């Protein structure tokens, strides 16, 4: 592969992983559209590379978040069981529910999540105790199911769930989500690798760029004011809701999603 293409892949991974690291979201929701639309890379190869990117992001940001005691590992493992169960249910339901209805449901959920995050403007004062766990587990189940039905990363739903239901500080929600998406992506990446859809020449520079981007994103998250981080995430939720609304009517401005 030409060195220019490798540098471009590295730069794409660096930028998208930095943004994903700051927000605690899977970088695939950004990186797959860029690779397919501008890099003309096959969607399966792009998704395989994206999964590698997500794993690299999760690993790269783990140390800074753990050092700052932002990641709640025990909670992440517990919530991941609900998310995984929901994803398995979503796999079985795939094809039974019309895609247009799923998109419209997702739009409603994103807008409600944005509204709830906007209402809850202040984090607890230094507290990361977990509240309303049954509600949080239910929302995580729903996040996993919708993620599987729509083929997107569930980080965009996990963070609002932790923020509004569990009453966690926004930085703790983002750091814990980063940990969880790495666990989920590892299982998916194994399947893509077995099918030969992880192309080394594409995945290698993306993995390297993702690690660097994740470390930078983690540093930004640690230092950025919680209120500004919350507003950034609300903005992303509104943009994704607009994209999903267009997709419900067959209009896709940003390409396939992962």
C-alpha positions as a Markdown table, in Angstrom:
| # | Residue | x | y | z |
|---|---|---|---|---|
| 1 | Unk | 0.0 | 0.0 | 0.0 |
| 2 | Unk | 1.4 | 3.5 | -0.9 |
| 3 | Unk | 2.8 | 5.4 | 2.0 |
| 4 | Unk | 0.4 | 8.3 | 1.3 |
| 5 | Unk | -2.6 | 6.0 | 1.8 |
| 6 | Unk | -1.2 | 4.7 | 5.0 |
| 7 | Unk | -0.6 | 8.2 | 6.4 |
| 8 | Unk | -4.2 | 9.1 | 5.4 |
| 9 | Unk | -5.5 | 6.1 | 7.2 |
| 10 | Unk | -3.4 | 7.0 | 10.3 |
| 11 | Unk | -4.7 | 10.6 | 10.2 |
| 12 | Unk | -8.3 | 9.4 | 9.9 |
| 13 | Unk | -7.9 | 7.0 | 12.8 |
| 14 | Unk | -6.2 | 9.7 | 14.9 |
| 15 | Unk | -9.0 | 12.3 | 14.4 |
| 16 | Unk | -11.9 | 9.9 | 14.8 |
| 17 | Unk | -10.5 | 8.1 | 17.8 |
| 18 | Unk | -9.6 | 11.3 | 19.5 |
| 19 | Unk | -13.2 | 12.5 | 19.1 |
| 20 | Unk | -14.5 | 9.0 | 20.2 |
| 21 | Unk | -12.2 | 9.0 | 23.1 |
| 22 | Unk | -13.4 | 12.3 | 24.4 |
| 23 | Unk | -17.1 | 11.3 | 24.1 |
| 24 | Unk | -16.7 | 7.7 | 25.2 |
| 25 | Unk | -18.2 | 6.5 | 21.9 |
| 26 | Unk | -17.1 | 3.8 | 19.5 |
| 27 | Unk | -15.0 | 5.5 | 16.8 |
| 28 | Unk | -16.7 | 3.3 | 14.2 |
| 29 | Unk | -19.7 | 5.7 | 14.0 |
| 30 | Unk | -17.3 | 8.2 | 12.6 |
| 31 | Unk | -14.5 | 6.1 | 10.9 |
| 32 | Unk | -16.7 | 3.8 | 8.8 |
| 33 | Unk | -18.4 | 6.6 | 6.8 |
| 34 | Unk | -15.0 | 8.3 | 6.2 |
| 35 | Unk | -13.4 | 5.1 | 4.9 |
| 36 | Unk | -16.3 | 4.1 | 2.7 |
| 37 | Unk | -17.1 | 7.5 | 1.3 |
| 38 | Unk | -13.7 | 9.1 | 0.9 |
| 39 | Unk | -11.4 | 6.1 | 0.9 |
| 40 | Unk | -13.6 | 3.9 | -1.3 |
| 41 | Unk | -12.9 | 1.0 | 1.0 |
| 42 | Unk | -15.3 | -2.0 | 1.0 |
| 43 | Unk | -17.9 | -1.7 | 3.8 |
| 44 | Unk | -16.9 | -5.1 | 5.3 |
| 45 | Unk | -13.2 | -4.2 | 5.3 |
| 46 | Unk | -14.1 | -0.8 | 6.8 |
| 47 | Unk | -16.2 | -2.3 | 9.6 |
| 48 | Unk | -13.4 | -4.8 | 10.4 |
| 49 | Unk | -10.8 | -2.0 | 10.6 |
| 50 | Unk | -13.3 | 0.0 | 12.7 |
| 51 | Unk | -13.5 | -2.9 | 15.2 |
| 52 | Unk | -9.8 | -3.0 | 15.5 |
| 53 | Unk | -9.9 | 0.8 | 16.0 |
| 54 | Unk | -12.4 | 0.5 | 18.8 |
| 55 | Unk | -10.3 | -2.1 | 20.6 |
| 56 | Unk | -7.2 | 0.1 | 20.2 |
| 57 | Unk | -9.1 | 3.1 | 21.5 |
| 58 | Unk | -10.3 | 1.2 | 24.6 |
| 59 | Unk | -6.8 | -0.1 | 25.4 |
| 60 | Unk | -5.2 | 3.3 | 24.7 |
| 61 | Unk | -7.5 | 5.2 | 26.9 |
| 62 | Unk | -7.6 | 2.6 | 29.7 |
| 63 | Unk | -4.5 | 3.7 | 31.5 |
| 64 | Unk | -5.2 | 7.4 | 31.8 |
| 65 | Unk | -8.8 | 6.8 | 32.9 |
| 66 | Unk | -7.8 | 4.2 | 35.5 |
| 67 | Unk | -5.1 | 6.5 | 36.8 |
| 68 | Unk | -7.6 | 9.2 | 37.3 |
| 69 | Unk | -10.1 | 6.6 | 38.8 |
| 70 | Unk | -12.8 | 7.5 | 36.3 |
| 71 | Unk | -13.6 | 4.0 | 35.0 |
| 72 | Unk | -16.0 | 2.0 | 37.1 |
| 73 | Unk | -14.9 | -1.5 | 36.1 |
| 74 | Unk | -17.3 | -3.5 | 38.3 |
| 75 | Unk | -20.2 | -1.5 | 37.0 |
| 76 | Unk | -18.9 | -1.9 | 33.4 |
| 77 | Unk | -18.8 | -5.7 | 33.7 |
| 78 | Unk | -22.3 | -5.8 | 35.2 |
| 79 | Unk | -23.8 | -3.5 | 32.5 |
| 80 | Unk | -22.1 | -5.3 | 29.7 |
| 81 | Unk | -24.1 | -8.5 | 30.6 |
| 82 | Unk | -27.3 | -6.5 | 30.0 |
| 83 | Unk | -26.0 | -4.9 | 26.8 |
| 84 | Unk | -24.8 | -8.3 | 25.4 |
| 85 | Unk | -28.2 | -9.9 | 26.2 |
| 86 | Unk | -30.0 | -7.1 | 24.4 |
| 87 | Unk | -27.7 | -7.4 | 21.4 |
| 88 | Unk | -28.5 | -11.2 | 21.2 |
| 89 | Unk | -32.2 | -10.4 | 21.3 |
| 90 | Unk | -31.7 | -7.8 | 18.6 |
| 91 | Unk | -30.0 | -10.3 | 16.3 |
| 92 | Unk | -33.0 | -12.6 | 16.5 |
| 93 | Unk | -35.4 | -9.7 | 15.9 |
| 94 | Unk | -33.4 | -8.4 | 12.9 |
| 95 | Unk | -35.6 | -8.5 | 9.8 |
| 96 | Unk | -38.9 | -8.7 | 11.7 |
| 97 | Unk | -39.2 | -5.0 | 12.4 |
| 98 | Unk | -39.3 | -2.6 | 9.4 |
| 99 | Unk | -36.1 | -0.6 | 9.2 |
| 100 | Unk | -37.9 | 2.7 | 8.9 |
| 101 | Unk | -39.6 | 2.2 | 12.2 |
| 102 | Unk | -36.3 | 1.4 | 13.8 |
| 103 | Unk | -34.8 | 4.6 | 12.6 |
| 104 | Unk | -37.7 | 6.6 | 13.8 |
| 105 | Unk | -37.5 | 4.9 | 17.2 |
| 106 | Unk | -33.8 | 5.7 | 17.4 |
| 107 | Unk | -34.4 | 9.3 | 16.6 |
| 108 | Unk | -36.9 | 9.5 | 19.4 |
| 109 | Unk | -34.5 | 7.9 | 21.8 |
| 110 | Unk | -31.6 | 10.2 | 20.8 |
| 111 | Unk | -33.7 | 13.3 | 21.2 |
| 112 | Unk | -35.1 | 12.2 | 24.6 |
| 113 | Unk | -31.5 | 11.4 | 25.7 |
| 114 | Unk | -30.3 | 14.8 | 24.6 |
| 115 | Unk | -33.2 | 16.5 | 26.4 |
| 116 | Unk | -32.5 | 14.6 | 29.6 |
| 117 | Unk | -28.8 | 15.4 | 29.5 |
| 118 | Unk | -29.6 | 19.1 | 28.9 |
| 119 | Unk | -31.9 | 19.2 | 31.9 |
| 120 | Unk | -29.4 | 17.5 | 34.1 |
| 121 | Unk | -26.8 | 20.2 | 33.7 |
| 122 | Unk | -24.7 | 19.6 | 36.9 |
| 123 | Unk | -22.7 | 16.5 | 37.9 |
| 124 | Unk | -22.8 | 15.2 | 41.4 |
| 125 | Unk | -20.1 | 16.9 | 43.5 |
| 126 | Unk | -17.2 | 14.4 | 43.1 |
| 127 | Unk | -19.6 | 11.5 | 43.6 |
| 128 | Unk | -19.6 | 8.4 | 41.4 |
| 129 | Unk | -22.1 | 6.3 | 43.4 |
| 130 | Unk | -24.5 | 4.3 | 41.3 |
| 131 | Unk | -28.3 | 5.0 | 41.6 |
| 132 | Unk | -31.3 | 3.3 | 40.0 |
| 133 | Unk | -29.4 | 0.2 | 38.8 |
| 134 | Unk | -32.5 | -1.8 | 37.6 |
| 135 | Unk | -33.4 | 1.1 | 35.4 |
| 136 | Unk | -29.8 | 1.4 | 34.1 |
| 137 | Unk | -29.7 | -2.3 | 33.3 |
| 138 | Unk | -33.0 | -2.1 | 31.4 |
| 139 | Unk | -31.7 | 0.8 | 29.4 |
| 140 | Unk | -28.5 | -1.0 | 28.7 |
| 141 | Unk | -30.5 | -4.0 | 27.4 |
| 142 | Unk | -32.4 | -1.7 | 25.1 |
| 143 | Unk | -29.1 | 0.0 | 23.9 |
| 144 | Unk | -27.7 | -3.4 | 23.0 |
| 145 | Unk | -30.8 | -4.5 | 21.2 |
| 146 | Unk | -31.1 | -1.3 | 19.1 |
| 147 | Unk | -27.4 | -1.4 | 18.4 |
| 148 | Unk | -27.7 | -4.9 | 16.9 |
| 149 | Unk | -30.9 | -4.0 | 15.0 |
| 150 | Unk | -29.3 | -0.9 | 13.4 |
| 151 | Unk | -25.7 | -2.1 | 13.2 |
| 152 | Unk | -24.3 | 0.8 | 15.2 |
| 153 | Unk | -22.1 | 1.1 | 18.2 |
| 154 | Unk | -24.1 | 1.4 | 21.4 |
| 155 | Unk | -21.8 | 3.9 | 23.1 |
| 156 | Unk | -24.1 | 6.7 | 21.9 |
| 157 | Unk | -26.9 | 5.2 | 24.0 |
| 158 | Unk | -24.8 | 3.9 | 26.9 |
| 159 | Unk | -23.6 | 7.3 | 28.0 |
| 160 | Unk | -27.0 | 9.0 | 28.3 |
| 161 | Unk | -28.3 | 5.9 | 30.1 |
| 162 | Unk | -25.5 | 6.1 | 32.7 |
| 163 | Unk | -25.8 | 9.9 | 32.9 |
| 164 | Unk | -29.5 | 10.1 | 33.4 |
| 165 | Unk | -30.5 | 6.8 | 35.0 |
| 166 | Unk | -27.5 | 5.9 | 37.1 |
| 167 | Unk | -26.7 | 9.5 | 37.9 |
| 168 | Unk | -23.0 | 9.1 | 37.2 |
| 169 | Unk | -20.8 | 12.1 | 36.5 |
| 170 | Unk | -20.4 | 12.6 | 32.7 |
| 171 | Unk | -16.7 | 11.9 | 32.8 |
| 172 | Unk | -17.2 | 8.6 | 34.6 |
| 173 | Unk | -19.9 | 7.7 | 32.1 |
| 174 | Unk | -17.6 | 8.4 | 29.2 |
| 175 | Unk | -14.6 | 6.5 | 30.7 |
| 176 | Unk | -16.8 | 3.5 | 31.7 |
| 177 | Unk | -18.3 | 3.4 | 28.2 |
| 178 | Unk | -14.8 | 3.4 | 26.6 |
| 179 | Unk | -14.0 | 0.3 | 28.7 |
| 180 | Unk | -17.2 | -1.5 | 27.7 |
| 181 | Unk | -17.0 | -0.8 | 23.9 |
| 182 | Unk | -13.6 | -2.5 | 23.9 |
| 183 | Unk | -15.0 | -5.7 | 25.4 |
| 184 | Unk | -17.9 | -5.8 | 22.9 |
| 185 | Unk | -15.7 | -5.1 | 19.9 |
| 186 | Unk | -13.3 | -7.9 | 20.8 |
| 187 | Unk | -15.9 | -10.5 | 20.3 |
| 188 | Unk | -17.1 | -9.0 | 17.0 |
| 189 | Unk | -13.5 | -8.6 | 15.7 |
| 190 | Unk | -12.9 | -12.3 | 16.2 |
| 191 | Unk | -15.8 | -13.1 | 13.9 |
| 192 | Unk | -14.6 | -10.7 | 11.2 |
| 193 | Unk | -11.0 | -12.0 | 11.5 |
| 194 | Unk | -12.3 | -15.6 | 11.0 |
| 195 | Unk | -14.0 | -14.5 | 7.8 |
| 196 | Unk | -10.9 | -12.8 | 6.5 |
| 197 | Unk | -12.5 | -9.3 | 6.6 |
| 198 | Unk | -9.8 | -7.7 | 8.7 |
| 199 | Unk | -7.2 | -6.5 | 6.1 |
| 200 | Unk | -3.8 | -6.0 | 7.7 |
| 201 | Unk | -2.7 | -3.2 | 5.4 |
| 202 | Unk | -5.8 | -1.2 | 6.3 |
| 203 | Unk | -6.2 | -2.2 | 10.0 |
| 204 | Unk | -2.5 | -1.7 | 11.0 |
| 205 | Unk | -2.2 | 2.1 | 10.4 |
| 206 | Unk | -5.7 | 2.6 | 11.7 |
| 207 | Unk | -4.8 | 0.7 | 14.9 |
| 208 | Unk | -1.7 | 2.8 | 15.4 |
| 209 | Unk | -3.6 | 6.1 | 14.8 |
| 210 | Unk | -6.3 | 4.9 | 17.1 |
| 211 | Unk | -4.0 | 4.3 | 20.0 |
| 212 | Unk | -2.4 | 7.8 | 19.7 |
| 213 | Unk | -5.9 | 9.4 | 19.2 |
| 214 | Unk | -7.3 | 7.5 | 22.2 |
| 215 | Unk | -4.5 | 8.7 | 24.5 |
| 216 | Unk | -4.9 | 12.3 | 23.3 |
| 217 | Unk | -8.7 | 12.0 | 23.6 |
| 218 | Unk | -8.4 | 10.7 | 27.2 |
| 219 | Unk | -6.2 | 13.6 | 28.2 |
| 220 | Unk | -8.7 | 16.0 | 26.7 |
| 221 | Unk | -11.6 | 14.4 | 28.5 |
| 222 | Unk | -9.7 | 14.5 | 31.9 |
| 223 | Unk | -9.0 | 18.2 | 31.5 |
| 224 | Unk | -12.1 | 19.5 | 29.7 |
| 225 | Unk | -14.9 | 21.0 | 31.9 |
| 226 | Unk | -17.7 | 18.6 | 32.5 |
| 227 | Unk | -20.3 | 21.1 | 31.4 |
| 228 | Unk | -18.5 | 21.6 | 28.0 |
| 229 | Unk | -18.2 | 17.8 | 27.6 |
| 230 | Unk | -22.0 | 17.4 | 28.2 |
| 231 | Unk | -22.8 | 20.1 | 25.6 |
| 232 | Unk | -20.5 | 18.4 | 23.1 |
| 233 | Unk | -22.2 | 15.1 | 23.6 |
| 234 | Unk | -25.7 | 16.7 | 23.3 |
| 235 | Unk | -24.6 | 18.2 | 20.0 |
| 236 | Unk | -23.5 | 14.8 | 18.7 |
| 237 | Unk | -26.8 | 13.3 | 19.8 |
| 238 | Unk | -28.8 | 15.9 | 17.9 |
| 239 | Unk | -26.6 | 15.5 | 14.7 |
| 240 | Unk | -27.1 | 11.7 | 14.8 |
| 241 | Unk | -30.8 | 12.1 | 15.3 |
| 242 | Unk | -31.0 | 14.3 | 12.2 |
| 243 | Unk | -29.0 | 11.7 | 10.2 |
| 244 | Unk | -31.2 | 8.9 | 11.4 |
| 245 | Unk | -34.3 | 10.9 | 10.5 |
| 246 | Unk | -33.0 | 11.3 | 7.0 |
| 247 | Unk | -32.1 | 7.6 | 6.8 |
| 248 | Unk | -35.6 | 6.7 | 7.8 |
| 249 | Unk | -36.8 | 8.2 | 4.5 |
| 250 | Unk | -33.9 | 6.7 | 2.5 |
| 251 | Unk | -31.6 | 9.7 | 2.6 |
| 252 | Unk | -28.1 | 9.0 | 3.9 |
| 253 | Unk | -25.6 | 11.9 | 3.8 |
| 254 | Unk | -22.8 | 10.2 | 5.7 |
| 255 | Unk | -22.6 | 6.7 | 4.4 |
| 256 | Unk | -23.1 | 3.4 | 6.2 |
| 257 | Unk | -22.8 | 3.2 | 9.9 |
| 258 | Unk | -21.0 | 0.7 | 12.1 |
